[in-house]
Amino acid sequence: MSPETQTSVAAERNKDPILDVLKRVLPARGHVLEIASGFGQHVCHFAQALPNLYWQPTEYEADHIQAIEARIRASGLANIAPPLVLDVLTAHWEVEGPFDAIVCINMIHASPAATTPALLSGSAKLLKRGAPLVLYGAYLENGSAAPSNLEFDAWLKRKGPDWGLRDLDDVTALAAKHGFERSEVVRMPANNLTVVFRRV
């Protein structure tokens, strides 16, 4: 399989519903940092639809970088920077800020619990005041979720004991400690949420 054809089925399924939210909550112009870019499907889709935004993709999985680079080349888009390797758990992120927005899709449940405070801490350092931090994924609400999401949570925990769905209220409280205010929760297909925080 060539790098540009590496594909996440979930990313193909959710890219348009997420884009609908981004069109409303992102600024008309500026620089956007994407955390956990996967194979680059989201960033290319968003950059094509929002040409006045300049996108910086990043990915923890170093072997995904080649796939992102290939997909950017195939897209012909000029508003996407070369992807960078980024581990949110590092004390200093090797990216050039500040940013006008940060987008993170399907990461905090599919990674160790420590990545959630690390994501919020790093984002607080790089975002301009009032700028959005957009988190998409499956969440628990009041400790529960739809049966399909509870099954997903159990599957995640088998992959890693501190993986799994985070409770929305816990993430909101943690975000507040890092200087974020939750401004919007958008209910998405397949029982997912897009949660928008603002840097205060």
Secondary structure, 3 states (H helix, E strand, C coil): CCHHHCCCHHHHHHHHHHHHHHHHHCCCCEEEEEECCCCCHHHHHHHHHCCCEEEEEEECCHHHHHHHHHHHHHHCCCCECCCEECCCCCCCCCCCCCECEEEEECCCCCCCCCHHHHHHHHHHHHECCCCEEEEEECEEECCECCHHHHHHHHHHHHHCCCCCCEEHHHHHHHHHHCCEEEEEEEECHHHCEEEEEEEC
